Amino acid sequence: MGKVGLRHFDDSWFALGWQADTRIMAVELYKDAHHQCLMFTDMNKDTGEAVPSNQFLIVNQDTGAIIDPGGNVAYNELYLGMMRYFPPQKLAAIVASHADPDIIASLDRWMTGTSAPLYISKVWERFAPHFCKPGKTAQRVHGIPDAGMRIPIGDSVLIAVPAHFLHAEGNFQFYDPISKILFSGDLGASFATPGTPTGSLITSLAPHIASMEPFHRRYMVSNKILRLWARMVKKLDIQMIVPQHGRPMAGAAVAEFIAWVQDLECGIDLMTQDDYAIA
């Protein structure tokens, strides 16, 4: 059996928990003899110019996939950081929840540095090449149908879970059936208070709602969509929800988050004529 946990590591293994690292930050979300899930975080913390984001590496046997590889501000550190755990040249897939710049603005460089194809919603299939030089994405962009699909990774798969309008028109989350982690994209995003390690687990939701609520009310499209999503994911065995921004949720916080968002008014629910007035 593998273990879902949180291990921060440098060149050697550390005890479970957070350890300071002034270089490249990798958080081990899961590991067994054949499968590993890593989160890279704070790649652009020194610039202070871009929204902090998380990037993810899934390794199964000798094959890997990167989820939401990020923008150019994260590329160099992420590429070097990955090399300590898996050769980027052996990536089997680049997987994107949607087409925002903090998700795939670095796509041109990944298309150069690897031979991996990009998996992204069919909505963004012909938009993603705009991040690259002409011809670089030819035959390398696979559109995910609206119903989702299973993306092969070694002896396993990543399941593309429909998350349309949360917040992008074509949007997917990715469920790893081995680790039972749901990589949730922008849904579940939080903004850490000063001094809180970005990768530390949220195990009780209530103290963190204040750091999540403004973002979700603005960026999620409507309560109807959240209710449909909640009804769907309750069928999955989820041990951890890991968003693209902020901290992972585990334990009781998983069910608490699903319950919270299914009742949340957001997006168009909150719009009035006052929001559509000429200044």
C-alpha positions in Angstrom: 0.0 0.0 0.0 1.1 3.5 -0.7 0.8 6.4 1.6 -1.0 9.7 1.0 1.0 12.1 3.0 3.0 15.3 2.8 6.7 15.0 2.7 8.9 18.0 1.8 12.2 16.8 0.5 15.6 18.1 -0.6 18.4 15.8 -1.8 17.5 13.2 0.9 14.3 12.0 2.6 13.0 14.0 5.5 10.5 13.2 8.2 6.9 13.8 7.4 6.1 17.5 7.6 7.4 20.7 6.4 11.1 21.4 6.1 12.7 24.6 5.0 14.4 24.6 1.6 15.9 27.7 0.1 16.2 26.1 -3.3 13.6 24.2 -5.3 10.5 23.2 -3.3 8.9 19.8 -3.9 6.2 18.3 -1.8 5.6 14.6 -1.9 1.8 14.0 -1.9 2.0 10.2 -2.4 4.5 7.5 -2.9 4.6 3.7 -3.2 7.0 1.3 -4.9 5.7 2.2 -8.4 3.8 5.5 -8.2 4.6 9.0 -7.0 2.8 12.3 -6.9 4.8 15.5 -6.4 3.8 19.1 -6.0 6.1 22.0 -6.9 5.2 25.3 -5.3 6.4 28.9 -5.0 8.4 28.7 -8.2 7.9 32.5 -8.6 7.9 33.6 -5.0 11.0 35.8 -5.4 9.5 38.0 -8.1 6.3 38.9 -6.4 4.8 39.9 -9.8 2.8 36.8 -10.7 0.0 34.8 -8.9 1.6 32.0 -7.0 0.7 28.6 -8.4 1.4 24.9 -8.0 2.7 22.5 -10.6 2.4 18.7 -10.4 4.4 15.7 -11.5 2.9 12.2 -11.6 5.3 9.3 -12.1 4.2 5.7 -12.7 6.9 3.1 -13.3 9.3 4.9 -15.7 6.7 7.2 -17.2 5.6 10.7 -16.1 3.0 13.4 -16.7 3.1 17.0 -15.7 -0.2 18.8 -14.7 -0.6 22.5 -15.2 3.1 23.3 -15.8 2.7 27.0 -15.4 4.1 30.1 -17.0 7.5 31.2 -18.0 8.2 32.6 -14.5 8.1 29.0 -13.2 9.7 27.1 -16.1 13.4 27.1 -15.2 13.1 26.1 -11.6 10.4 23.5 -12.4 12.4 21.9 -15.1 15.5 21.7 -12.9 13.5 20.5 -10.0 11.9 17.7 -12.0 15.3 16.5 -13.1 16.0 15.5 -9.5 13.1 13.0 -9.5 12.3 12.2 -13.1 13.9 13.0 -16.6 11.6 15.6 -18.2 12.6 14.1 -21.6 10.6 10.9 -20.6 7.3 12.7 -20.0 4.4 11.0 -21.6 2.0 13.8 -21.3 1.6 17.5 -20.5 -1.9 17.9 -19.0 -3.7 21.2 -18.7 -6.9 22.0 -16.8 -7.5 25.0 -19.0 -5.6 27.6 -21.1 -4.9 30.4 -18.7 -1.3 31.8 -18.8 -0.5 30.5 -15.3 -1.4 27.0 -16.6 0.4 26.8 -19.9 2.2 30.0 -20.9 5.4 28.0 -20.8 4.1 25.6 -23.4 6.6 26.6 -26.1 9.5 25.6 -23.9 7.9 22.3 -22.9 7.3 21.5 -26.6 11.0 22.2 -27.2 12.4 20.4 -24.1 10.2 17.3 -24.4 8.4 15.2 -27.0 5.3 14.9 -24.8 1.8 15.7 -26.3 -0.5 18.2 -24.6 -3.9 17.1 -23.3 -6.4 20.0 -23.0 -10.1 20.6 -23.4 -11.2 20.5 -27.1 -12.5 24.0 -26.4 -8.9 25.2 -26.1 -7.3 22.8 -28.6 -6.8 25.4 -31.3 -6.0 28.2 -28.8 -3.1 26.5 -27.1 -0.8 26.8 -30.2 -0.9 30.6 -29.7 1.6 30.1 -26.9 4.1 28.5 -29.3 6.1 29.2 -32.4 4.3 28.2 -35.6 4.3 24.4 -36.2 5.7 23.4 -32.9 2.4 21.9 -31.6 1.6 20.1 -34.9 0.1 16.7 -34.1 0.9 17.2 -30.4 -2.3 18.7 -29.1 -5.0 16.2 -28.0 -8.4 17.7 -27.4 -10.2 16.2 -24.4 -13.9 15.7 -25.2 -16.4 17.3 -22.9 -17.2 14.0 -21.2 -13.6 13.5 -20.2 -11.2 10.7 -20.9 -8.6 8.4 -19.4 -5.0 9.5 -20.1 -2.5 6.7 -20.0 0.4 7.1 -17.7 2.6 4.1 -17.4 0.5 1.2 -16.1 -2.1 3.6 -14.9 -4.3 6.5 -16.0 -5.2 10.0 -15.1 -9.0 10.5 -15.3 -10.0 13.8 -16.8 -13.0 14.8 -14.8 -15.4 17.4 -16.3 -15.2 20.7 -14.4 -16.6 23.1 -17.1 -17.1 26.7 -16.0 -15.1 26.1 -12.8 -13.8 28.6 -13.9 -13.1 28.2 -17.7 -15.6 27.3 -20.4 -13.6 24.1 -21.1 -12.1 23.0 -17.8 -11.0 19.6 -16.4 -9.8 18.3 -13.1 -7.6 15.2 -13.0 -8.2 12.2 -10.7 -5.4 9.8 -9.9 -7.0 6.5 -9.0 -3.9 5.2 -7.3 -3.2 8.0 -4.9 -6.9 9.0 -4.9 -5.9 12.6 -5.3 -8.1 15.0 -7.2 -6.0 17.7 -8.9 -8.8 20.4 -8.9 -7.4 23.3 -10.8 -8.7 26.6 -9.6 -11.5 25.1 -7.6 -10.3 24.9 -4.0 -7.8 27.7 -4.4 -6.7 29.4 -1.1 -4.3 32.1 -0.3 -2.1 31.4 2.7 -1.6 33.7 5.6 1.9 35.0 6.1 4.2 32.4 7.7 2.0 29.5 6.6 3.9 27.0 4.4 2.1 26.8 1.0 2.3 23.0 0.9 1.0 22.3 4.4 -2.3 20.4 4.6 -5.7 21.8 5.3 -7.5 19.2 7.4 -10.3 21.4 8.8 -11.9 23.8 6.3 -13.6 26.3 8.7 -10.4 28.3 9.6 -9.6 28.7 5.9 -12.9 29.7 4.4 -11.9 33.4 4.6 -8.9 32.8 2.4 -11.0 30.9 -0.2 -14.4 32.7 -0.3 -13.6 35.9 -2.2 -11.8 34.0 -5.0 -14.6 31.4 -5.3 -17.4 34.0 -5.4 -15.6 35.9 -8.2 -14.1 33.1 -10.3 -16.7 30.3 -10.2 -19.6 30.8 -12.5 -22.7 29.8 -10.6 -24.1 27.7 -7.8 -25.8 25.5 -10.3 -22.4 24.4 -11.7 -21.0 23.8 -8.2 -24.0 21.6 -7.3 -23.5 19.5 -10.4 -19.8 19.2 -9.7 -20.4 18.2 -6.0 -22.9 15.6 -7.0 -20.4 14.1 -9.4 -17.3 14.0 -7.2 -19.1 12.4 -4.2 -19.0 9.2 -6.3 -15.2 9.3 -6.2 -13.0 8.0 -3.4 -11.0 11.2 -2.8 -8.2 11.2 -0.2 -6.9 14.7 -1.1 -8.0 17.7 -3.1 -5.0 19.6 -4.5 -5.7 22.9 -6.2 -3.5 24.9 -8.5 -3.2 27.7 -6.0 -2.6 27.4 -2.3 -2.8 24.4 0.0 -4.0 20.8 -0.4 -7.0 19.6 1.5 -7.2 16.2 3.2 -9.0 14.3 5.9 -12.3 15.9 7.0 -11.6 19.0 4.9 -12.3 17.1 1.7 -16.0 16.5 2.5 -16.3 19.8 4.2 -15.1 21.6 1.0 -17.5 19.7 -1.2 -20.4 20.6 1.2 -19.3 24.2 1.3 -19.1 24.9 -2.4 -22.4 23.1 -3.2 -24.2 25.8 -1.3 -22.1 28.8 -2.4 -23.6 31.6 -4.4 -21.0 32.9 -6.8 -20.4 34.4 -10.3 -23.6 35.2 -12.1 -25.7 34.5 -9.0 -24.3 37.7 -7.6 -24.5 39.9 -10.6 -27.0 42.8 -10.8 -27.6 45.7 -13.1 -25.2 47.8 -11.0 -22.4 45.6 -12.3 -23.3 46.5 -15.9 -23.3 50.2 -15.8 -21.2 52.7 -17.8 -18.7 54.4 -15.6 
